[in-house]
C-alpha cells in the first residue's frame, strides 16, 4: 500500500523551516528599512553641509579682504562693501552677522573651523567637508 500522507514529524519539520525562513525574511526587511532610513538621513545631512559650505565660499569670494583682528578658529571676519561681515559658530549654529545688525542663524548642527592661510586664504572645515579658498 502506497501511503502519501505526512507524518507528524514531517509536518513539525516543515513548520519549523517555514518559521525560520519567515523570521529571517522579516528580520532582513527591518534591517533594510533601518539602513535605508539612516542612509537617507546621512544624505540629507551631507546636502545641508554642502549648501552651507557653498554659502560660505560665495560669501568669501564676494569679500574685499579678511579682517584679521577678530579672526579665530570659530570665526571669520570679512570686509566687504565698506562694512564688516562675521561668519561664526553660535552654539551649534552657523551664524552670519553684518555690522550693526543682529546675527542670523543660517545652518544648524554645525562643527566649523576656519584656518587662515597667508593674508588672503582660508581653509574651512565644516563637519566632514574641507576646502581651501583664496580671495581674489
C-alpha positions in Angstrom: 0.0 0.0 0.0 1.3 3.4 -1.0 1.0 5.9 1.9 1.4 9.5 0.7 0.3 11.3 3.9 2.6 13.4 6.1 3.7 12.2 9.4 3.5 14.4 12.4 7.3 14.7 12.5 7.4 15.8 8.8 4.8 18.4 9.5 6.7 19.8 12.5 9.9 20.0 10.5 8.2 21.8 7.6 6.6 24.2 10.2 10.0 24.8 11.8 11.7 25.5 8.5 8.9 27.8 7.4 9.0 29.7 10.7 12.8 30.0 10.5 12.7 31.4 6.9 9.8 33.8 7.8 11.8 35.1 10.7 14.9 35.6 8.6 12.9 37.4 5.9 11.2 39.7 8.4 14.5 40.5 10.2 16.1 41.3 6.9 13.2 43.6 6.0 13.5 45.5 9.3 17.3 45.8 8.8 16.9 47.0 5.2 14.3 49.6 6.3 16.6 50.9 9.1 19.6 51.0 6.7 17.5 53.0 4.2 16.4 55.5 6.8 19.9 56.0 8.1 21.2 56.4 4.5 18.6 59.0 3.7 19.4 61.0 6.9 23.1 60.9 6.1 22.4 62.1 2.5 20.2 64.9 3.7 22.9 65.9 6.3 25.6 66.0 3.6 23.4 68.0 1.3 22.8 70.6 4.0 26.5 70.7 4.8 27.3 71.2 1.1 24.8 74.0 0.8 26.3 75.7 3.9 29.8 75.3 2.5 28.7 76.8 -0.8 27.2 79.8 1.0 30.4 80.3 3.0 32.5 80.1 -0.2 30.3 82.6 -2.1 30.4 85.0 0.9 34.2 84.7 1.0 34.5 85.2 -2.8 32.5 88.4 -2.7 34.6 89.8 0.2 37.2 92.5 -0.3 39.5 91.2 2.4 39.8 89.3 5.6 39.6 91.4 8.7 42.3 89.9 10.9 41.8 91.4 14.4 38.7 89.3 15.1 39.6 86.0 13.3 39.9 82.9 15.4 39.2 79.2 14.6 35.5 79.6 15.1 35.0 82.9 13.4 35.9 84.5 10.1 35.5 88.3 9.7 35.3 89.8 6.2 35.5 93.3 5.0 33.1 93.9 2.1 31.5 96.9 0.6 32.7 99.3 3.4 31.2 97.1 6.1 32.1 94.0 8.1 30.6 90.6 8.0 31.2 87.8 10.5 30.7 84.1 10.0 30.9 82.2 13.3 29.5 79.5 15.5 26.8 80.5 17.9 26.1 77.3 19.8 25.8 74.6 17.2 24.5 77.0 14.5 26.4 78.8 11.8 25.6 82.5 12.2 26.0 85.4 9.9 26.3 88.9 11.4 26.5 92.1 9.4 27.9 95.2 11.1 25.2 97.0 13.2 22.7 94.1 12.6 21.5 91.2 14.6 23.1 87.8 13.9 21.1 85.3 11.7 21.5 81.6 12.1 21.8 80.2 8.6 22.5 76.5 9.4 22.2 74.2 12.4 24.2 71.3 13.9 27.5 72.5 12.5 31.1 71.8 13.5 33.0 74.7 11.9 36.7 75.6 11.9 38.5 78.4 10.0 42.3 78.3 9.4 44.0 81.3 7.8 46.4 80.6 5.0 48.6 83.7 4.4 46.8 87.0 4.0 44.1 86.0 1.5 43.5 82.3 2.1 41.1 80.4 4.3 40.9 76.7 5.0 37.4 75.7 6.0 36.5 72.5 7.9 32.7 72.1 8.1 31.6 68.8 9.7 33.3 66.3 7.4 33.8 68.7 4.4 37.1 70.5 4.0 38.1 73.1 1.4 40.5 75.9 0.8 39.7 79.3 -0.8 41.8 82.3 -1.7 40.4 85.8 -2.1 40.9 87.4 -5.5 
